[in-house]
Amino acid sequence: MSNQVITLQQAEQVLENKLSSLKTLTVGDVATLTGLTTDDSKATLEKLMSKYVCRLKVTETGDLIYDFGTSLLRRGEKTLAEYWAEVKEFLWKAFQIFFKMWIAVTLVLYFVVFFVIIIGIIIAAMFGDSDSDIDVGDIFAGFFHALVEMFRMIFIWNTITGATYYETDSRGYKYKNYEPKGSTWNKNKKKAELPAKSFVAAVYDFVFGPPRVKVTFLDNLKELATYARRQNGIVVTSEIKGLTGYTSEQADQFMTESIVRFNGKADITEEAVLYTDFDELTRSAAKNEVNAPVIWFWDEYEAEYKITGNSKKHNAMIISMNLFNLIVSFFVLGATVENPEFSSWVAIVFGWIPLSFSTIFFSVPLLRSFSIFPKRKERHFNNIRKRLMKVIYQNPDKEILLSELENAVNAKGEGEENLSKQQIEKVMNDLIFDLQGDMEIDSNGNVVYKFPRLKTELQEAMRLRREKGFSNLSTNIVFDSGE
């Protein structure tokens, strides 16, 4: 009998060839296919998980399944949908750069025209009524300062400072908003007040919309790393959902991505709870605070989707100016048709170019508004979801009546809108699926919600942390490459 044993590299190649047809594997499957020990089989699967996109699943009997999806996709490789999304984002950014340059050129021309007009007014005033009480110097200084400020702002395309503050929407949801980039010539503004958005920044925001504060994938990764560090490295899927608000599928994908990035070790408890130990994250040599803020999903509402984010005054001025350009360009084109003796460049420069500019100027925000309305609806749904998740996570071991849930979520003090039973039931249908809960009707005909899986996962996480104990980076240096 031969004692030849397959190597880990050979086993990895065997599995790689079979993944496209097998899709899902357990440690037992790998051991059967390759003859590897269970420990080596698990190590091989983890190596494949770092190479290909994979989700970890747990069966009712407590078996860990490595799901590589319907089509084998290398980690970091993009799907067609992701490529298309990148193409659309690139085209949108390219159009923004092009049209912002066009806006800047148009505003510079306005600057020159206005400057010439003001000089003309001043000269006329100087040679006009010498007995007038009007201080021509003050008028000139005021207009000149305003024009110089406008000229400076024309080339600052970023309309925010990067700092944030809180706003409250019409439903009472408090959210983060970017501080606008204001004009420097308003020197009477108090320090505590927000800077008034400059007119040029308002023009850019009118077309493309104001930047919106949002949580990125990188933000969630840093938050998870900090949370894992504070929890002895132990994290369960329910906690990922609580931190990010991800659906079950998204949370599973995020878990595996985090395992690969942070060298985590996935395992299953006797209660069939999947958990990850990010032990390396618990060790730190930094003398200063390096942790990211940990904010639960329900503790910060989503930012509003705004069409322009401008004041009514700014929007009125911008619409009036562009409407004036549009009307004048029509008159010019009409005049060139009736008077063929006009040069063709007159029709192009004073007709077709401003007509095209003004049409695009009005069309872009109009088209954006159609995409914003469904996003606002989704944002409202997500903000309600946050409120309900807060109640559920604060009472994971309770059976919650619909009426109790309604009272808890509408408790006064926060200022948010009151939610109806219909709104709550609609969102709860979504949450039951994501949190693996149950809905029942009791003997009195009341709707009751239960979340036994959430309760079990959170209890298991606490038990694992207690059993593991806290381990920090040892300060006993045994080797220093600098010595």
LINWOSUL-V632364 format. One record per helix or strand of 3 or more residues. SS is the DSSP state (A for helix, B for strand). FROM is the first residue (numbers start at 1). TO is the last residue. If there is no record, write none. Layout:
BEGIN
ss = (SS/SS)
from = (FROM/FROM)
to = (TO/TO)
END
This chain:
BEGIN
ss = (A/A/A/B/B/A/A/B/B/A/A/B/A/A/B/B/A/A/A/A/A/A/B/B/A)
from = (8/27/38/55/64/80/136/160/174/199/217/234/237/248/265/274/279/297/312/344/402/421/438/447/452)
to = (22/34/51/58/67/126/154/168/180/208/230/236/244/262/268/277/282/299/338/394/409/434/441/450/468)
END
